């Protein structure tokens, strides 16, 4: 599985170097901040950032149901 992820990352990097443009969530938020993107950015940062493998799964299983006011709005339910 990690080999497949590495292959995809390398292909994406090569595509970007050849002129392809894929915006990260952070770049999209900086261009056009919306509530949805702000909540998503908050959850991603709370769960360790995009570099953290499996951050989507961490957000799905977020234990902050009683303490986070944004819990019901979190992405990746």
C-alpha positions as CSV (number, residue, x, y, z in Angstrom):
1,X,0.0,0.0,0.0
2,X,2.8,2.4,0.8
3,X,4.5,1.6,-2.5
4,X,1.3,2.6,-4.3
5,X,1.1,5.9,-2.3
6,X,4.7,6.7,-3.1
7,X,4.1,6.0,-6.8
8,X,1.1,8.3,-6.8
9,X,3.1,11.1,-5.0
10,X,6.0,10.8,-7.5
11,X,3.6,10.9,-10.4
12,X,1.8,13.9,-9.0
13,X,5.2,15.7,-8.3
14,X,6.3,15.0,-11.9
15,X,3.0,16.3,-13.3
16,X,3.3,19.5,-11.2
17,X,6.9,20.0,-12.4
18,X,5.7,19.7,-16.0
19,X,3.3,22.5,-15.5
20,X,0.3,20.8,-14.0
21,X,-1.4,22.7,-11.1
22,X,-3.1,21.0,-8.2
23,X,-4.0,23.2,-5.4
24,X,-3.8,22.0,-1.8
25,X,-6.7,22.6,0.6
26,X,-4.6,25.3,2.2
27,X,-4.0,27.1,-1.1
28,X,-7.8,26.8,-1.9
29,X,-8.6,28.3,1.5
30,X,-6.1,31.1,1.1
31,X,-7.7,32.1,-2.2
32,X,-11.3,31.7,-1.3
33,X,-11.9,31.2,2.5
34,X,-15.3,29.6,3.1
35,X,-16.8,28.2,6.3
36,X,-16.6,24.7,5.0
37,X,-12.9,25.1,4.1
38,X,-12.2,26.8,7.4
39,X,-13.7,23.9,9.4
40,X,-11.8,21.4,7.3
41,X,-8.5,23.2,7.9
42,X,-9.3,23.4,11.6
43,X,-9.9,19.6,11.8
44,X,-6.9,18.8,9.7
45,X,-4.6,20.9,12.0
46,X,-6.2,19.5,15.1
47,X,-5.5,15.9,13.9
48,X,-1.9,16.6,13.1
49,X,-1.9,18.2,9.7
50,X,-2.0,16.9,6.1
51,X,1.4,15.3,6.5
52,X,0.0,13.0,9.1
53,X,-0.9,9.8,7.2
54,X,-4.5,8.9,7.8
55,X,-5.7,12.3,9.0
56,X,-9.1,11.7,7.3
57,X,-9.6,8.5,9.3
58,X,-8.6,10.4,12.5
59,X,-11.2,13.1,11.7
60,X,-13.9,10.4,11.1
61,X,-13.2,8.9,14.6
62,X,-12.6,12.2,16.4
63,X,-13.0,11.8,20.1
64,X,-13.9,15.5,20.7
65,X,-17.6,15.0,20.5
66,X,-18.2,16.8,23.9
67,X,-15.5,19.4,23.7
68,X,-15.4,20.7,20.1
69,X,-18.2,23.0,19.0
70,X,-17.3,22.2,15.3
71,X,-17.7,18.4,15.8
72,X,-21.0,18.1,14.1
73,X,-19.7,20.1,11.1
74,X,-16.5,18.1,10.6
75,X,-15.6,16.7,7.2
76,X,-15.0,13.0,6.5
77,X,-17.9,11.7,8.7
